Amino acid sequence: MTGVLQRAFDLKGEDLDLVQSCLDELLPGRSTGLVKALDSGTPLATFLGLSPQLLEALYGRAFALFDAGHVDRAEATFRALCVLDGQRADHWMGLGICARLRDDFDSAMVAFSTASSLRGDWAVPHFHIFEIHMRRSEMQAALALLPRIEARLDDLTPHMREEMDLFRLALQRRARG
């Protein structure tokens, strides 16, 4: 089991021993099963026996917190959802948007990239990655994403499409000199 923990979390020495001890104490007799499940790609929520309805309720709560302006609480809830089921692009999008609102572009990029890898045909994560590249003045990286986004403009909200128009203008002005 320690090999799995080393690979999954890049833990060594006493850090590895501490995590192993925590798992053994939290899940007596089940820690080996947890690590094997996670190593095989089984979501933590599935291992714990959480229902899809519970995860949907938690997602609804995160979304409601975000809409109510409680971005910090929404972010914590989206982070929990990513830990419980990291295979849902929507969870990563929620986490990324919260991080972006805090101007934590590095964390947002990780979240949006994860969402993109889970749903590669969805333009929304690409749009947010594109937006961050634009805000960082990383024009070549932004330009590389443009065809992927433009091929799926229908995925974007009207507000995102308006922003795309503004970003295109900025790119055109930059190209002219």
KOLLUM-941772 format. One record per atom (N, C-alpha, C): residue in three letters; x negated, y, z negated. Coordinates in pm, whole numbers, always signed. Last residue first. Example, Ala and Ser with C-alpha at 12.3 -4.5 7.8 and 13.67 -1.06 7.14 Angstrom:
<rs>
['Ser',[-1285,-225,-708]]
['Ser',[-1367,-106,-714]]
['Ser',[-1290,+3,-787]]
['Ala',[-1319,-569,-780]]
['Ala',[-1230,-450,-780]]
['Ala',[-1320,-330,-780]]
</rs>
This chain:
<rs>
['Gly',[-9,+4569,+3406]]
['Gly',[-125,+4644,+3362]]
['Gly',[-107,+4706,+3233]]
['Arg',[+170,+4385,+3495]]
['Arg',[+140,+4502,+3582]]
['Arg',[+22,+4584,+3530]]
['Ala',[+196,+4215,+3282]]
['Ala',[+130,+4164,+3404]]
['Ala',[+91,+4278,+3497]]
['Arg',[+341,+4371,+3106]]
['Arg',[+204,+4331,+3070]]
['Arg',[+127,+4285,+3193]]
['Arg',[+583,+4383,+3238]]
['Arg',[+506,+4506,+3212]]
['Arg',[+361,+4474,+3182]]
['Gln',[+653,+4111,+3227]]
['Gln',[+635,+4178,+3355]]
['Gln',[+552,+4304,+3339]]
['Leu',[+679,+4072,+2949]]
['Leu',[+580,+3996,+3024]]
['Leu',[+550,+4062,+3159]]
['Ala',[+894,+4245,+2898]]
['Ala',[+765,+4268,+2833]]
['Ala',[+654,+4195,+2908]]
['Leu',[+1094,+4116,+3047]]
['Leu',[+1052,+4254,+3081]]
['Leu',[+915,+4284,+3021]]
['Arg',[+1110,+3877,+2901]]
['Arg',[+1067,+3874,+3042]]
['Arg',[+1020,+4012,+3087]]
['Phe',[+1209,+3977,+2659]]
['Phe',[+1075,+3917,+2663]]
['Phe',[+1022,+3910,+2806]]
['Leu',[+1464,+4057,+2742]]
['Leu',[+1369,+4156,+2690]]
['Leu',[+1226,+4103,+2693]]
['Asp',[+1572,+3808,+2815]]
['Asp',[+1562,+3916,+2914]]
['Asp',[+1461,+4021,+2869]]
['Met',[+1564,+3680,+2568]]
['Met',[+1481,+3629,+2677]]
['Met',[+1463,+3736,+2785]]
['Glu',[+1759,+3825,+2431]]
['Glu',[+1619,+3837,+2389]]
['Glu',[+1525,+3787,+2498]]
['Glu',[+1981,+3729,+2571]]
['Glu',[+1948,+3872,+2575]]
['Glu',[+1803,+3895,+2535]]
['Arg',[+1968,+3460,+2494]]
['Arg',[+1952,+3495,+2635]]
['Arg',[+1918,+3643,+2653]]
['Met',[+2021,+3488,+2221]]
['Met',[+1889,+3437,+2264]]
['Met',[+1864,+3471,+2411]]
['His',[+2289,+3574,+2237]]
['His',[+2187,+3660,+2176]]
['His',[+2046,+3618,+2219]]
['Pro',[+2416,+3348,+2349]]
['Pro',[+2410,+3475,+2423]]
['Pro',[+2304,+3569,+2368]]
['Thr',[+2202,+3061,+2285]]
['Thr',[+2316,+3147,+2252]]
['Thr',[+2307,+3274,+2336]]
['Leu',[+2092,+2803,+2512]]
['Leu',[+2069,+2920,+2428]]
['Leu',[+2199,+2996,+2400]]
['Asp',[+2150,+2611,+2696]]
['Asp',[+2134,+2568,+2556]]
['Asp',[+2129,+2687,+2461]]
['Asp',[+2139,+2736,+2940]]
['Asp',[+2272,+2712,+2883]]
['Asp',[+2266,+2664,+2738]]
['Leu',[+1872,+2727,+3015]]
['Leu',[+1925,+2850,+2954]]
['Leu',[+2062,+2830,+2891]]
['Arg',[+1683,+2537,+3103]]
['Arg',[+1794,+2497,+3014]]
['Arg',[+1854,+2619,+2944]]
['Ala',[+1486,+2648,+3252]]
['Ala',[+1553,+2531,+3309]]
['Ala',[+1676,+2491,+3227]]
['Glu',[+1378,+2836,+3083]]
['Glu',[+1464,+2882,+3191]]
['Glu',[+1539,+2767,+3257]]
['Ile',[+1219,+2673,+2919]]
['Ile',[+1335,+2744,+2863]]
['Ile',[+1431,+2782,+2975]]
['Arg',[+1026,+2578,+3095]]
['Arg',[+1107,+2482,+3017]]
['Arg',[+1233,+2548,+2962]]
['Pro',[+908,+2818,+3192]]
['Pro',[+985,+2730,+3281]]
['Pro',[+1075,+2631,+3206]]
['Leu',[+787,+2927,+2944]]
['Leu',[+896,+2993,+3015]]
['Leu',[+973,+2899,+3108]]
['Leu',[+559,+2819,+2836]]
['Leu',[+689,+2767,+2792]]
['Leu',[+806,+2819,+2874]]
['Ala',[+353,+2964,+2948]]
['Ala',[+357,+2820,+2971]]
['Ala',[+492,+2759,+2933]]
['Leu',[+395,+3218,+2842]]
['Leu',[+422,+3194,+2984]]
['Leu',[+432,+3045,+3015]]
['Ala',[+303,+3175,+2580]]
['Ala',[+443,+3207,+2605]]
['Ala',[+480,+3176,+2750]]
['Ala',[+32,+3133,+2627]]
['Ala',[+111,+3026,+2565]]
['Ala',[+260,+3049,+2588]]
['Gln',[-32,+3383,+2732]]
['Gln',[-51,+3263,+2813]]
['Gln',[+32,+3146,+2758]]
['Met',[+26,+3561,+2514]]
['Met',[+103,+3565,+2638]]
['Met',[+87,+3439,+2723]]
['Glu',[+42,+3616,+2225]]
['Glu',[-18,+3499,+2287]]
['Glu',[+54,+3474,+2420]]
['Ser',[+140,+3807,+2047]]
['Ser',[+72,+3850,+2171]]
['Ser',[-8,+3737,+2235]]
['Arg',[+303,+3721,+1852]]
['Arg',[+160,+3713,+1824]]
['Arg',[+75,+3761,+1942]]
['Arg',[+546,+3741,+1978]]
['Arg',[+521,+3829,+1863]]
['Arg',[+373,+3831,+1824]]
['Met',[+515,+3533,+2165]]
['Met',[+530,+3672,+2210]]
['Met',[+496,+3768,+2095]]
['His',[+505,+3309,+1998]]
['His',[+390,+3341,+2083]]
['His',[+397,+3487,+2130]]
['Ile',[+765,+3329,+1895]]
['Ile',[+650,+3346,+1805]]
['Ile',[+525,+3379,+1887]]
['Glu',[+915,+3277,+2129]]
['Glu',[+930,+3404,+2057]]
['Glu',[+810,+3430,+1965]]
['Phe',[+836,+3012,+2183]]
['Phe',[+807,+3119,+2279]]
['Phe',[+810,+3255,+2209]]
['Ile',[+957,+2889,+1965]]
['Ile',[+811,+2882,+1980]]
['Ile',[+765,+2993,+2073]]
['His',[+1223,+2946,+2029]]
['His',[+1165,+3000,+1906]]
['His',[+1012,+2993,+1907]]
['Phe',[+1250,+2805,+2274]]
['Phe',[+1274,+2949,+2267]]
['Phe',[+1206,+3009,+2144]]
['His',[+1207,+2544,+2190]]
['His',[+1110,+2607,+2280]]
['His',[+1126,+2759,+2279]]
['Pro',[+1438,+2498,+2039]]
['Pro',[+1308,+2503,+1972]]
['Pro',[+1201,+2570,+2058]]
['Val',[+1631,+2528,+2263]]
['Val',[+1630,+2616,+2145]]
['Val',[+1497,+2614,+2070]]
['Ala',[+1635,+2339,+2466]]
['Ala',[+1560,+2463,+2487]]
['Ala',[+1546,+2548,+2361]]
['Trp',[+1590,+1998,+2459]]
['Trp',[+1667,+2107,+2399]]
['Trp',[+1583,+2234,+2405]]
['Asp',[+1443,+1781,+2528]]
['Asp',[+1525,+1840,+2633]]
['Asp',[+1607,+1960,+2584]]
['Gly',[+1318,+1686,+2300]]
['Gly',[+1239,+1756,+2400]]
['Gly',[+1319,+1824,+2509]]
['Arg',[+1370,+1641,+2008]]
['Arg',[+1469,+1666,+2114]]
['Arg',[+1403,+1750,+2222]]
['Leu',[+1136,+1594,+1869]]
['Leu',[+1250,+1506,+1845]]
['Leu',[+1357,+1519,+1953]]
['Ser',[+971,+1797,+1949]]
['Ser',[+927,+1659,+1975]]
['Ser',[+1042,+1560,+1955]]
['Ser',[+1118,+2015,+1856]]
['Ser',[+1097,+1998,+1999]]
['Ser',[+1055,+1855,+2032]]
['Ala',[+1089,+1984,+1582]]
['Ala',[+1223,+1976,+1643]]
['Ala',[+1212,+1950,+1792]]
['Thr',[+812,+2026,+1568]]
['Thr',[+868,+1897,+1528]]
['Thr',[+1006,+1879,+1589]]
['Ser',[+801,+2291,+1648]]
['Ser',[+733,+2189,+1728]]
['Ser',[+785,+2050,+1695]]
['Phe',[+939,+2411,+1437]]
['Phe',[+995,+2416,+1573]]
['Phe',[+930,+2312,+1664]]
['Ala',[+760,+2351,+1222]]
['Ala',[+900,+2305,+1220]]
['Ala',[+959,+2304,+1361]]
['Val',[+524,+2476,+1308]]
['Val',[+524,+2332,+1277]]
['Val',[+667,+2279,+1283]]
['Met',[+615,+2741,+1330]]
['Met',[+566,+2670,+1448]]
['Met',[+566,+2519,+1426]]
['Ala',[+671,+2799,+1062]]
['Ala',[+780,+2798,+1160]]
['Ala',[+738,+2720,+1285]]
['Ser',[+415,+2798,+956]]
['Ser',[+512,+2696,+912]]
['Ser',[+628,+2685,+1010]]
['Asp',[+316,+3023,+1100]]
['Asp',[+250,+2892,+1108]]
['Asp',[+346,+2780,+1067]]
['Phe',[+480,+3239,+1031]]
['Phe',[+484,+3186,+1167]]
['Phe',[+418,+3050,+1179]]
['Asp',[+642,+3363,+812]]
['Asp',[+547,+3252,+799]]
['Asp',[+548,+3178,+933]]
['Asp',[+834,+3558,+798]]
['Asp',[+712,+3586,+874]]
['Asp',[+603,+3483,+850]]
['Arg',[+1069,+3473,+701]]
['Arg',[+970,+3515,+600]]
['Arg',[+838,+3555,+664]]
['Leu',[+1184,+3390,+935]]
['Leu',[+1239,+3510,+872]]
['Leu',[+1148,+3562,+759]]
['Arg',[+1041,+3153,+972]]
['Arg',[+1018,+3266,+1062]]
['Arg',[+1070,+3396,+1001]]
['Ala',[+1154,+2992,+774]]
['Ala',[+1012,+3029,+765]]
['Ala',[+982,+3150,+853]]
['Cys',[+1417,+2969,+879]]
['Cys',[+1394,+3030,+746]]
['Cys',[+1249,+3076,+732]]
['Ile',[+1359,+2837,+1117]]
['Ile',[+1420,+2971,+1121]]
['Ile',[+1401,+3041,+988]]
['Gly',[+1255,+2591,+1020]]
['Gly',[+1174,+2683,+1099]]
['Gly',[+1228,+2825,+1102]]
['Leu',[+1476,+2476,+891]]
['Leu',[+1355,+2506,+816]]
['Leu',[+1269,+2609,+889]]
['Gly',[+1647,+2448,+1113]]
['Gly',[+1686,+2530,+998]]
['Gly',[+1566,+2571,+916]]
['Met',[+1493,+2272,+1268]]
['Met',[+1526,+2406,+1318]]
['Met',[+1564,+2498,+1204]]
['Trp',[+1489,+2044,+1111]]
['Trp',[+1363,+2115,+1134]]
['Trp',[+1388,+2256,+1186]]
['His',[+1759,+1972,+1128]]
['His',[+1699,+1998,+997]]
['His',[+1572,+2082,+1014]]
['Asp',[+1787,+1925,+1402]]
['Asp',[+1859,+2036,+1339]]
['Asp',[+1802,+2072,+1202]]
['Ala',[+1642,+1690,+1448]]
['Ala',[+1590,+1818,+1498]]
['Ala',[+1658,+1936,+1431]]
['Arg',[+1582,+1434,+1234]]
['Arg',[+1690,+1520,+1284]]
['Arg',[+1635,+1657,+1321]]
['Gln',[+1396,+1286,+1105]]
['Gln',[+1421,+1252,+1244]]
['Gln',[+1533,+1334,+1306]]
['Gly',[+1361,+1314,+836]]
['Gly',[+1278,+1396,+923]]
['Gly',[+1297,+1368,+1070]]
['Asp',[+1544,+1302,+585]]
['Asp',[+1560,+1248,+720]]
['Asp',[+1488,+1339,+818]]
['Leu',[+1424,+1400,+350]]
['Leu',[+1518,+1288,+345]]
['Leu',[+1538,+1222,+480]]
['Val',[+1266,+1610,+443]]
['Val',[+1203,+1501,+369]]
['Val',[+1294,+1378,+370]]
['Cys',[+1460,+1769,+559]]
['Cys',[+1349,+1720,+642]]
['Cys',[+1278,+1604,+574]]
['Leu',[+1616,+1828,+334]]
['Leu',[+1674,+1749,+444]]
['Leu',[+1564,+1691,+534]]
['Ala',[+1436,+1987,+193]]
['Ala',[+1479,+1859,+136]]
['Ala',[+1538,+1769,+244]]
['Arg',[+1429,+2202,+371]]
['Arg',[+1307,+2125,+345]]
['Arg',[+1341,+1989,+287]]
['Phe',[+1691,+2296,+349]]
['Phe',[+1646,+2240,+477]]
['Phe',[+1519,+2158,+458]]
['Thr',[+1670,+2382,+82]]
['Thr',[+1763,+2276,+116]]
['Thr',[+1727,+2213,+250]]
['Ala',[+1483,+2586,+101]]
['Ala',[+1456,+2472,+12]]
['Ala',[+1546,+2353,+46]]
['Glu',[+1622,+2756,+278]]
['Glu',[+1495,+2695,+318]]
['Glu',[+1462,+2574,+231]]
['Ala',[+1837,+2835,+120]]
['Ala',[+1862,+2757,+241]]
['Ala',[+1735,+2685,+284]]
['Arg',[+1702,+2984,-70]]
['Arg',[+1772,+2863,-112]]
['Arg',[+1803,+2773,+8]]
['Asp',[+1603,+3189,+98]]
['Asp',[+1511,+3108,+16]]
['Asp',[+1577,+2978,-28]]
['Val',[+1835,+3300,+210]]
['Val',[+1739,+3230,+296]]
['Val',[+1646,+3141,+215]]
['His',[+2114,+3380,+165]]
['His',[+2027,+3317,+65]]
['His',[+1922,+3232,+137]]
['Gly',[+2307,+3472,+339]]
['Gly',[+2189,+3555,+315]]
['Gly',[+2094,+3501,+210]]
['Ala',[+2508,+3311,+411]]
['Ala',[+2537,+3402,+301]]
['Ala',[+2417,+3490,+265]]
['Asp',[+2386,+3149,+599]]
['Asp',[+2484,+3248,+646]]
['Asp',[+2518,+3351,+538]]
['Phe',[+2236,+2990,+420]]
['Phe',[+2170,+3077,+518]]
['Phe',[+2265,+3187,+563]]
['Leu',[+2439,+2855,+286]]
['Leu',[+2347,+2940,+210]]
['Leu',[+2277,+3039,+303]]
['Ala',[+2549,+2715,+504]]
['Ala',[+2630,+2815,+433]]
['Ala',[+2542,+2909,+351]]
['Phe',[+2332,+2545,+566]]
['Phe',[+2380,+2640,+666]]
['Phe',[+2461,+2751,+599]]
['Ala',[+2321,+2395,+331]]
['Ala',[+2205,+2474,+374]]
['Ala',[+2247,+2582,+472]]
['Arg',[+2576,+2274,+341]]
['Arg',[+2540,+2363,+229]]
['Arg',[+2423,+2452,+268]]
['Gly',[+2551,+2116,+568]]
['Gly',[+2653,+2221,+563]]
['Gly',[+2623,+2323,+454]]
['Tyr',[+2353,+1942,+473]]
['Tyr',[+2325,+2029,+587]]
['Tyr',[+2425,+2146,+590]]
['Leu',[+2502,+1815,+274]]
['Leu',[+2383,+1891,+236]]
['Leu',[+2344,+1988,+348]]
['Ala',[+2691,+1690,+435]]
['Ala',[+2735,+1788,+334]]
['Ala',[+2617,+1875,+291]]
['Glu',[+2524,+1519,+578]]
['Glu',[+2600,+1623,+650]]
['Glu',[+2648,+1730,+553]]
['Leu',[+2437,+1354,+369]]
['Leu',[+2339,+1436,+441]]
['Leu',[+2409,+1549,+518]]
['Leu',[+2683,+1237,+304]]
['Leu',[+2613,+1317,+204]]
['Leu',[+2510,+1408,+271]]
['Gln',[+2735,+1099,+540]]
['Gln',[+2826,+1205,+497]]
['Gln',[+2761,+1296,+393]]
['Pro',[+2539,+902,+544]]
['Pro',[+2533,+1010,+643]]
['Pro',[+2623,+1128,+605]]
['Ser',[+2437,+824,+205]]
['Ser',[+2530,+813,+318]]
['Ser',[+2507,+926,+417]]
['Leu',[+2142,+677,+82]]
['Leu',[+2227,+795,+92]]
['Leu',[+2313,+786,+217]]
['Gly',[+1958,+478,+26]]
['Gly',[+2098,+441,+38]]
['Gly',[+2193,+560,+43]]
['Leu',[+1689,+516,+28]]
['Leu',[+1759,+546,-97]]
['Leu',[+1907,+511,-93]]
['Phe',[+1636,+456,+295]]
['Phe',[+1578,+372,+190]]
['Phe',[+1653,+391,+58]]
['Thr',[+1772,+672,+411]]
['Thr',[+1816,+535,+437]]
['Thr',[+1764,+441,+329]]
['Ala',[+1617,+886,+320]]
['Ala',[+1760,+880,+288]]
['Ala',[+1815,+739,+307]]
['Leu',[+1372,+838,+442]]
['Leu',[+1384,+824,+297]]
['Leu',[+1530,+811,+257]]
['Pro',[+1388,+651,+750]]
['Pro',[+1405,+775,+673]]
['Pro',[+1421,+746,+524]]
['Thr',[+1140,+437,+868]]
['Thr',[+1271,+443,+805]]
['Thr',[+1283,+573,+726]]
['Gly',[+888,+402,+968]]
['Gly',[+972,+507,+1027]]
['Gly',[+1112,+514,+970]]
['Ser',[+718,+236,+843]]
['Ser',[+786,+181,+961]]
['Ser',[+878,+283,+1027]]
['Asp',[+640,+387,+627]]
['Asp',[+539,+355,+728]]
['Asp',[+603,+301,+856]]
['Leu',[+874,+384,+479]]
['Leu',[+829,+509,+538]]
['Leu',[+727,+484,+649]]
['Ala',[+872,+110,+407]]
['Ala',[+984,+167,+483]]
['Ala',[+941,+296,+552]]
['Lys',[+636,+93,+259]]
['Lys',[+651,+14,+382]]
['Lys',[+762,+71,+469]]
['Val',[+703,+263,+49]]
['Val',[+589,+296,+135]]
['Val',[+598,+219,+265]]
['Leu',[+921,+122,-61]]
['Leu',[+935,+259,-12]]
['Leu',[+824,+292,+87]]
['Gly',[+807,-120,-139]]
['Gly',[+911,-119,-37]]
['Gly',[+930,+19,+22]]
['Thr',[+640,-27,-340]]
['Thr',[+580,-91,-223]]
['Thr',[+680,-92,-108]]
['Ser',[+827,+66,-527]]
['Ser',[+737,+161,-461]]
['Ser',[+672,+101,-336]]
['Arg',[+987,-98,-673]]
['Arg',[+1033,-65,-538]]
['Arg',[+935,+25,-463]]
['Gly',[+902,-137,-933]]
['Gly',[+926,-255,-851]]
['Gly',[+967,-225,-708]]
['Pro',[+1022,+175,-1018]]
['Pro',[+963,+52,-1068]]
['Pro',[+1002,-69,-982]]
['Leu',[+992,+455,-909]]
['Leu',[+1061,+343,-845]]
['Leu',[+1001,+211,-893]]
['Leu',[+845,+624,-1071]]
['Leu',[+976,+667,-1021]]
['Leu',[+1059,+550,-969]]
['Glu',[+611,+476,-1115]]
['Glu',[+694,+516,-1228]]
['Glu',[+835,+555,-1184]]
['Asp',[+511,+439,-858]]
['Asp',[+537,+322,-941]]
['Asp',[+629,+356,-1058]]
['Leu',[+480,+707,-781]]
['Leu',[+575,+620,-711]]
['Leu',[+611,+498,-794]]
['Cys',[+279,+783,-963]]
['Cys',[+410,+851,-962]]
['Cys',[+515,+764,-895]]
['Ser',[+70,+614,-884]]
['Ser',[+126,+603,-1019]]
['Ser',[+263,+667,-1027]]
['Gln',[+23,+714,-624]]
['Gln',[+63,+574,-643]]
['Gln',[+128,+555,-781]]
['Val',[-61,+971,-690]]
['Val',[+62,+953,-611]]
['Val',[+113,+811,-628]]
['Leu',[-298,+902,-831]]
['Leu',[-191,+978,-895]]
['Leu',[-58,+959,-821]]
['Asp',[-454,+772,-637]]
['Asp',[-413,+699,-757]]
['Asp',[-295,+768,-826]]
['Leu',[-495,+985,-461]]
['Leu',[-424,+866,-416]]
['Leu',[-371,+788,-535]]
['Asp',[-646,+1147,-628]]
['Asp',[-520,+1197,-573]]
['Asp',[-433,+1081,-527]]
['Glu',[-875,+997,-678]]
['Glu',[-779,+1014,-788]]
['Glu',[-645,+1072,-740]]
['Gly',[-917,+886,-345]]
['Gly',[-963,+886,-484]]
['Gly',[-852,+904,-585]]
['Lys',[-705,+1055,-110]]
['Lys',[-823,+976,-145]]
['Lys',[-844,+982,-296]]
['Leu',[-466,+1100,+153]]
['Leu',[-504,+1105,+12]]
['Leu',[-623,+1014,-13]]
['Asp',[-320,+1141,+387]]
['Asp',[-463,+1172,+384]]
['Asp',[-512,+1190,+240]]
['Phe',[-64,+1048,+408]]
['Phe',[-85,+1174,+338]]
['Phe',[-230,+1218,+328]]
['Ala',[-71,+816,+568]]
['Ala',[+44,+906,+573]]
['Ala',[+13,+1044,+516]]
['Arg',[-318,+688,+504]]
['Arg',[-286,+730,+642]]
['Arg',[-177,+836,+645]]
['Gln',[-289,+650,+226]]
['Gln',[-404,+722,+280]]
['Gln',[-375,+774,+420]]
['Leu',[-57,+498,+217]]
['Leu',[-58,+632,+157]]
['Leu',[-175,+715,+208]]
['Val',[-153,+268,+345]]
['Val',[-41,+342,+403]]
['Val',[-39,+484,+348]]
['Gly',[-349,+186,+163]]
['Gly',[-386,+220,+300]]
['Gly',[-279,+303,+369]]
['Thr',[-201,+120,-64]]
['Thr',[-285,+241,-68]]
['Thr',[-330,+283,+72]]
['Met',[-82,-119,+0]]
['Met',[+0,+0,+0]]
['Met',[-87,+126,+0]]
</rs>
